[in-house]
Amino acid sequence: MIGSRSLLLAAATAAALTASGSGLAAAQTTIKFAHVDPADWTSSKKGAASEIFKNLVESESGGRIKVELYPAGQLGGEKELVAQAQSGAIQMTMVSGVYGSFCKEASILDTPYLFASAPVAWKVLDGPFGRKLAEHCLKKTALRTLAYGETGFRDFTNNKHEIRSPADVKGLKLRVQEIPLYVEMVKGLGGIPTPVAWPETPGALKTGVVDGQENPVSVILGNKFYEFQKYLTLDQHVYGTDFVLVNEAFFQGLSDEDKAMLKRDAIIAGNVGRSIQQFNSAAGVAELQKHGMVVYKPTSAELEAFRKAAQPPVLAYLKSQVEPGWLDDLEAAVADAEASLAN
């Protein structure tokens, strides 16, 4: 009898330990978070955002949730990362303009000369319009936008002459992303848009295949474009948005507490990325001047001339891609943000 009881107790103990071990294993969660920027948080907005996100989540979860970072395009370009996040191969990614290829409504944020300043963009993205866009894109992509970060304002460089008006763009061969919106923008300004894949861009600039390009100051500095580009015009024609995305099926499998934690920490991460981008852009202008670049900041009147030339063809293209109501809502959100900041 005693032997039987001992055996039963031993079996029960073993079963309990096995169940406990299984429960512990099930409680461990890994988030694979990939992006294309460098890992160094001091020079990379996505690097900074993902690093702070990792540290916050792992600390607040007591180690229950582990965040594995895959920076610098280790898992592919941005299109590949969005597709991997959709399939569940990775759980999170942080991408910019390419997201418009998956949710066309997101591309309207790239309307040229839309945002007068970064604070205007932040108010729009963090307010009702940004939430509406996130919910819409969630339905189309099965990816939840946890927060918005910042790629930064894009500016023109070239190796021919200063750009002070649309007339100065006429005839310039400008490298653009392989996105129709950017092609239409440069056409509107009178330039010759030349889509070139990003890895081939430095070579195209060095050999004169193109006369210039457009990118945020931090990208221009980080890639040493000053070595083969003489002129920089700070026209800030497009504000680049970063989208912090999570696979919706994975997200819904979390507890309510962990969902709230991820949302909260992603917002902090997005704001950290914005801060790093703002710092690097501000400091970058002086650095580019030290390297010999001629920097020009257009006046308000000159920027209005750029806007009048570039916006109409882009808006016409966007209206063929999305419901015009989206553009109306965005315009209203921008006006509200500007009015709020003016008070």
Phi and psi in degrees as a GROMACS rama.xvg file:
@    title "Ramachandran Plot"
@    xaxis  label "Phi"
@    yaxis  label "Psi"
@TYPE xy
-61.2716  -41.4052  ILE-2
-61.6119  -40.0935  GLY-3
-65.0005  -42.7361  SER-4
-63.449  -39.1787  ARG-5
-63.6536  -41.3676  SER-6
-65.0675  -41.7439  LEU-7
-63.1229  -42.3726  LEU-8
-64.3254  -41.2578  LEU-9
-64.5297  -40.8141  ALA-10
-65.9215  -41.9044  ALA-11
-64.9045  -41.6769  ALA-12
-62.8606  -43.3543  THR-13
-62.698  -41.8521  ALA-14
-63.4327  -41.2375  ALA-15
-64.5389  -42.3668  ALA-16
-64.1821  -40.1508  LEU-17
-63.9284  -44.4785  THR-18
-63.5779  -42.113  ALA-19
-62.8112  -42.4651  SER-20
-64.0318  -39.875  GLY-21
-65.4601  -40.1133  SER-22
-63.6179  -40.2938  GLY-23
-63.6387  -42.5412  LEU-24
-63.9968  -40.9109  ALA-25
-65.7822  -27.4979  ALA-26
-74.6632  -17.7563  ALA-27
-79.2317  126.549  GLN-28
-126.526  135.335  THR-29
-116.082  131.195  THR-30
-110.73  116.996  ILE-31
-90.1653  118.175  LYS-32
-120.647  113.332  PHE-33
-120.281  148.385  ALA-34
-154.349  175.731  HIS-35
-104.318  -6.05851  VAL-36
-80.9654  164.43  ASP-37
-60.143  160.504  PRO-38
-77.9764  -27.8399  ALA-39
-60.0736  112.929  ASP-40
-67.2592  -22.545  TRP-41
-74.6078  -20.888  THR-42
-121.016  -5.52055  SER-43
-126.522  119.864  SER-44
-65.2711  -43.2789  LYS-45
-70.1038  -34.8  LYS-46
-62.1296  -43.5694  GLY-47
-66.539  -45.1296  ALA-48
-62.144  -46.7394  ALA-49
-68.3607  -35.2989  SER-50
-66.1692  -44.6991  GLU-51
-68.2895  -36.2312  ILE-52
-60.7901  -47.0094  PHE-53
-57.2156  -49.1912  LYS-54
-66.074  -40.579  ASN-55
-65.4298  -48.2075  LEU-56
-65.0467  -46.3397  VAL-57
-64.7865  -37.6455  GLU-58
-69.7359  -48.5629  SER-59
-70.1019  -26.4696  GLU-60
-88.5338  -0.706881  SER-61
65.0688  25.969  GLY-62
87.9719  -2.23945  GLY-63
-64.6466  -32.7937  ARG-64
-113.436  124.012  ILE-65
-106.648  134.606  LYS-66
-111.396  115.44  VAL-67
-98.0379  123.732  GLU-68
-97.4418  136.8  LEU-69
-127.904  84.0851  TYR-70
-86.2039  -179.237  PRO-71
58.2029  31.8295  ALA-72
67.6819  23.5007  GLY-73
-57.1592  -32.2499  GLN-74
-105.766  8.96418  LEU-75
124.635  179.894  GLY-76
-76.2943  179.974  GLY-77
-64.9961  -37.7397  GLU-78
-61.8136  -41.963  LYS-79
-64.9937  -38.1661  GLU-80
-67.4897  -39.3774  LEU-81
-62.7514  -44.789  VAL-82
-62.3158  -39.3669  ALA-83
-67.1076  -37.2484  GLN-84
-67.2021  -37.2001  ALA-85
-65.2277  -39.0442  GLN-86
-78.7549  -17.2479  SER-87
91.953  3.73336  GLY-88
-63.439  -34.8022  ALA-89
-125.591  160.729  ILE-90
-96.4039  -29.7761  GLN-91
-140.921  153.269  MET-92
-150.411  165.691  THR-93
-133.602  112.892  MET-94
-132.673  167.988  VAL-95
-114.867  -124.106  SER-96
-55.5371  -25.59  GLY-97
-62.5907  -21.1875  VAL-98
-61.0533  -25.2485  TYR-99
-64.3936  -18.6959  GLY-100
-73.6878  -21.4644  SER-101
-101.689  -30.5918  PHE-102
-135.331  98.1933  CYS-103
-56.938  -31.7189  LYS-104
-62.8941  -26.9687  GLU-105
-66.953  -25.3124  ALA-106
-69.7863  -16.9382  SER-107
-68.0327  -18.0504  ILE-108
-65.8358  -17.9775  LEU-109
-90.4125  11.4682  ASP-110
-55.8471  126.515  THR-111
-66.199  141.844  PRO-112
57.0723  37.2939  TYR-113
-84.353  -48.4348  LEU-114
-101.412  125.467  PHE-115
-74.5632  -22.3684  ALA-116
-159.101  164.946  SER-117
-63.8113  -41.5644  ALA-118
-58.3652  -33.6527  PRO-119
-63.6027  -46.3743  VAL-120
-60.7462  -42.1358  ALA-121
-61.4584  -43.6133  TRP-122
-63.3107  -39.6627  LYS-123
-66.5349  -47.1266  VAL-124
-70.7326  -36.2931  LEU-125
-87.1489  -2.50809  ASP-126
-101.38  -161.835  GLY-127
-57.4024  -37.918  PRO-128
-65.1924  -44.8788  PHE-129
-60.913  -38.3348  GLY-130
-68.3145  -39.6273  ARG-131
-63.4517  -42.9502  LYS-132
-63.9939  -42.3257  LEU-133
-61.3773  -44.0753  ALA-134
-64.9842  -40.1506  GLU-135
-64.6436  -46.2242  HIS-136
-69.0797  -28.8127  CYS-137
-60.2939  -43.5902  LEU-138
-65.6691  -32.1338  LYS-139
-85.2207  -28.7177  LYS-140
-117.929  -13.3976  THR-141
63.4192  23.7957  ALA-142
-119.443  128.764  LEU-143
-91.973  129.451  ARG-144
-82.9443  106.156  THR-145
-76.4296  -32.0559  LEU-146
-167.251  168.281  ALA-147
-113.937  136.473  TYR-148
-112.617  -155.659  GLY-149
-143.702  128.379  GLU-150
-89.5809  -29.1252  THR-151
110.661  165.004  GLY-152
-71.3607  139.508  PHE-153
-96.1963  138.927  ARG-154
-129.399  158.928  ASP-155
-90.4843  139.716  PHE-156
-126.025  155.601  THR-157
-160.672  171.985  ASN-158
-117.61  19.5244  ASN-159
-107.291  -55.4729  LYS-160
-164.911  170.261  HIS-161
-65.0949  145.946  GLU-162
-108.875  110.033  ILE-163
-117.694  -11.0885  ARG-164
-155.716  166.113  SER-165
-56.4303  -30.6676  PRO-166
-61.0371  -29.5182  ALA-167
-76.6381  -15.5916  ASP-168
-84.9146  -24.0357  VAL-169
-54.0165  126.155  LYS-170
85.0721  -9.27327  GLY-171
-76.4896  133.27  LEU-172
-85.5886  109.783  LYS-173
-114.181  125.529  LEU-174
-67.1354  130.872  ARG-175
-129.448  162.526  VAL-176
-63.8888  158.908  GLN-177
-81.1564  58.2033  GLU-178
-132.118  125.493  ILE-179
-52.9367  -36.1705  PRO-180
-56.5435  -42.5965  LEU-181
-72.3461  -32.785  TYR-182
-62.9981  -45.2269  VAL-183
-65.799  -37.4416  GLU-184
-61.1947  -49.1306  MET-185
-67.6668  -37.0648  VAL-186
-59.6351  -43.5568  LYS-187
-60.7164  -32.1411  GLY-188
-83.6531  -4.78167  LEU-189
93.7587  3.48702  GLY-190
-87.4492  178.157  GLY-191
-109.337  98.8537  ILE-192
-68.8276  132.004  PRO-193
-128.741  96.0059  THR-194
-63.0016  126.165  PRO-195
-136.825  131.946  VAL-196
-60.6556  146.84  ALA-197
-57.4755  -44.4003  TRP-198
-60.8551  -23.8157  PRO-199
-92.8383  -4.40708  GLU-200
-63.9952  -49.3129  THR-201
-55.1966  -42.884  PRO-202
-64.274  -39.4417  GLY-203
-64.7936  -34.8981  ALA-204
-73.3286  -42.182  LEU-205
-63.3737  -40.5883  LYS-206
-90.8271  -4.34247  THR-207
83.7535  12.1119  GLY-208
-58.7487  -35.9738  VAL-209
-127.766  155.001  VAL-210
-86.8353  -25.0043  ASP-211
-164.736  -170.737  GLY-212
-159.673  -178.409  GLN-213
-141.824  132.837  GLU-214
-166.27  165.374  ASN-215
-64.5596  154.751  PRO-216
-54.7948  -42.3636  VAL-217
-61.8192  -34.8786  SER-218
-72.3097  -40.5058  VAL-219
-60.3761  -44.0405  ILE-220
-71.1486  -48.2726  LEU-221
-60.3296  -29.6809  GLY-222
-98.8922  9.14737  ASN-223
54.5592  41.2505  LYS-224
-65.146  -17.9374  PHE-225
-61.9346  -17.0254  TYR-226
-72.2042  -19.9249  GLU-227
-142.601  17.8729  PHE-228
-133.567  128.811  GLN-229
-94.4028  -36.683  LYS-230
-114.97  136.238  TYR-231
-126.338  126.785  LEU-232
-113.302  117.572  THR-233
-85.3857  66.6492  LEU-234
-89.325  -14.2392  ASP-235
49.172  54.5154  GLN-236
-71.2588  -30.155  HIS-237
-136.565  133.467  VAL-238
-91.3471  119.516  TYR-239
-87.5574  126.056  GLY-240
-102.004  137.663  THR-241
-99.3545  137.376  ASP-242
-110.292  121.394  PHE-243
-91.3586  109.024  VAL-244
-114.178  144.476  LEU-245
-133.008  143.543  VAL-246
-61.8114  124.563  ASN-247
-66.0812  -38.9364  GLU-248
-62.6634  -42.4275  ALA-249
-61.9752  -46.0162  PHE-250
-60.7049  -43.251  PHE-251
-69.3774  -16.8541  GLN-252
-81.121  -5.11892  GLY-253
-86.9909  161.728  LEU-254
-70.8843  162.128  SER-255
-59.4889  -37.4743  ASP-256
-65.1191  -41.5938  GLU-257
-71.9665  -33.456  ASP-258
-60.439  -47.0272  LYS-259
-62.5718  -38.4944  ALA-260
-63.9585  -46.1825  MET-261
-62.308  -42.2731  LEU-262
-61.1436  -48.9632  LYS-263
-61.1911  -46.3991  ARG-264
-71.4155  -30.6697  ASP-265
-67.8042  -37.5121  ALA-266
-63.5088  -44.0787  ILE-267
-60.25  -44.4064  ILE-268
-60.339  -44.8268  ALA-269
-60.9684  -39.6255  GLY-270
-70.4322  -34.507  ASN-271
-64.3758  -42.8691  VAL-272
-61.0191  -40.5926  GLY-273
-60.0126  -44.2013  ARG-274
-63.3773  -44.8553  SER-275
-63.1001  -41.6112  ILE-276
-63.2887  -43.4057  GLN-277
-63.3152  -43.1807  GLN-278
-63.2551  -48.0222  PHE-279
-66.5299  -33.8026  ASN-280
-69.2031  -42.9885  SER-281
-64.335  -45.8859  ALA-282
-73.6527  -26.3067  ALA-283
-67.8949  -32.8849  GLY-284
-60.3461  -47.1638  VAL-285
-62.5652  -38.5745  ALA-286
-65.1203  -42.0346  GLU-287
-63.9025  -36.7123  LEU-288
-65.7894  -38.1075  GLN-289
-61.1289  -31.7026  LYS-290
-86.5787  7.10501  HIS-291
98.9656  2.54284  GLY-292
-74.2089  141.698  MET-293
-91.4614  115.979  VAL-294
-106.615  131.814  VAL-295
-128.274  133.695  TYR-296
-109.98  112.697  LYS-297
-62.2553  150.899  PRO-298
-76.0683  170.532  THR-299
-59.531  -40.8751  SER-300
-65.5165  -39.6215  ALA-301
-67.7578  -39.2641  GLU-302
-64.1791  -35.3222  LEU-303
-64.8622  -36.8484  GLU-304
-65.0761  -40.7634  ALA-305
-61.9992  -45.6265  PHE-306
-61.1958  -44.9969  ARG-307
-63.9401  -29.5544  LYS-308
-82.7996  -38.78  ALA-309
-88.6634  -34.9585  ALA-310
-67.9129  -46.5032  GLN-311
-53.535  -49.0825  PRO-312
-66.7678  -32.2433  PRO-313
-70.1211  -43.5756  VAL-314
-63.4409  -37.6646  LEU-315
-62.4468  -41.9986  ALA-316
-64.2864  -45.8913  TYR-317
-63.4325  -36.7609  LEU-318
-67.0945  -19.66  LYS-319
-84.2623  -9.64496  SER-320
-109.653  -31.1259  GLN-321
-133.038  164.604  VAL-322
-64.2347  128.074  GLU-323
-54.1177  -25.0421  PRO-324
-58.2027  -30.8615  GLY-325
-62.7413  -41.3271  TRP-326
-67.6981  -37.39  LEU-327
-65.0102  -43.4826  ASP-328
-64.0705  -39.2726  ASP-329
-66.0004  -43.5333  LEU-330
-60.0421  -42.0497  GLU-331
-65.7465  -39.6869  ALA-332
-64.9044  -39.2835  ALA-333
-64.1947  -43.9378  VAL-334
-61.7748  -41.9859  ALA-335
-63.9881  -41.6076  ASP-336
-64.5877  -42.8722  ALA-337
-63.3233  -42.0965  GLU-338
-65.0848  -40.162  ALA-339
-62.3563  -42.1811  SER-340
-74.2866  -21.7553  LEU-341
-78.0808  -20.9227  ALA-342
